[in-house]
Amino acid sequence: MPIVTVPRSLRDFMPDTAGDGLLELLNEALEDQRDGIIELVEERFVRRVQESESRLNERITTEISGLRSEMREGISSLRGEVREGISGLRGEMCEGISGLRGEMCEGISGLRGEMREGNSALRADLRVEISQNKAEIIKWMFLFWIGQLAAFIALFLLKG
């Protein structure tokens, strides 16, 4: 707080009590003026802080809205990419399955052909074996009949 003094020319002209009263009056006026200025500055400062806060809130709201928009677009784009990836994967799987089916069909056809060839060879071998066994059985049948015929004739001649 500034110290106010009464100049010498006024001190000589006024009594001491009047000079002191004048100083108190000036000091109170200065203090009131200072309090008024401080209150005015405080009000302006509060108003400016509130305005800044309001602008900041608006800016934050705008930024958040922008971020939400960007996130929605990003998520939408990501969904599209995932769908495309899944679609491509499905296509690749279908192609792979088709190829596998083709390979399996070829393998099965090859096995069928090999089995037919093997069955044909086995049948031919069985026919040869059966015909050989037939001839062998017929040979042994004739030998058995001849033996029975000889035994029958021998019995007939001995009894008769």
Secondary structure in CASP SS format (residue, H / E / C, confidence):
PFRMAT SS
TARGET T0000
AUTHOR 0000-0000-0000
METHOD secondary structure of the structure
MODEL  1
M C 1.00
P C 1.00
I C 1.00
V C 1.00
T C 1.00
V C 1.00
P C 1.00
R H 1.00
S H 1.00
L H 1.00
R H 1.00
D H 1.00
F H 1.00
M C 1.00
P C 1.00
D H 1.00
T H 1.00
A H 1.00
G H 1.00
D H 1.00
G H 1.00
L H 1.00
L H 1.00
E H 1.00
L H 1.00
L H 1.00
N H 1.00
E H 1.00
A H 1.00
L H 1.00
E H 1.00
D H 1.00
Q H 1.00
R H 1.00
D H 1.00
G H 1.00
I H 1.00
I H 1.00
E H 1.00
L H 1.00
V H 1.00
E H 1.00
E H 1.00
R H 1.00
F H 1.00
V H 1.00
R H 1.00
R H 1.00
V H 1.00
Q H 1.00
E H 1.00
S H 1.00
E H 1.00
S H 1.00
R H 1.00
L H 1.00
N H 1.00
E H 1.00
R H 1.00
I H 1.00
T H 1.00
T H 1.00
E H 1.00
I H 1.00
S H 1.00
G H 1.00
L H 1.00
R H 1.00
S H 1.00
E H 1.00
M H 1.00
R H 1.00
E H 1.00
G H 1.00
I H 1.00
S H 1.00
S H 1.00
L H 1.00
R H 1.00
G H 1.00
E H 1.00
V H 1.00
R H 1.00
E H 1.00
G H 1.00
I H 1.00
S H 1.00
G H 1.00
L H 1.00
R H 1.00
G H 1.00
E H 1.00
M H 1.00
C H 1.00
E H 1.00
G H 1.00
I H 1.00
S H 1.00
G H 1.00
L H 1.00
R H 1.00
G H 1.00
E H 1.00
M H 1.00
C H 1.00
E H 1.00
G H 1.00
I H 1.00
S H 1.00
G H 1.00
L H 1.00
R H 1.00
G H 1.00
E H 1.00
M H 1.00
R H 1.00
E H 1.00
G H 1.00
N H 1.00
S H 1.00
A H 1.00
L H 1.00
R H 1.00
A H 1.00
D H 1.00
L H 1.00
R H 1.00
V H 1.00
E H 1.00
I H 1.00
S H 1.00
Q H 1.00
N H 1.00
K H 1.00
A H 1.00
E H 1.00
I H 1.00
I H 1.00
K H 1.00
W H 1.00
M H 1.00
F H 1.00
L H 1.00
F H 1.00
W H 1.00
I H 1.00
G H 1.00
Q H 1.00
L H 1.00
A H 1.00
A H 1.00
F H 1.00
I H 1.00
A H 1.00
L H 1.00
F H 1.00
L H 1.00
L H 1.00
K H 1.00
G C 1.00
END
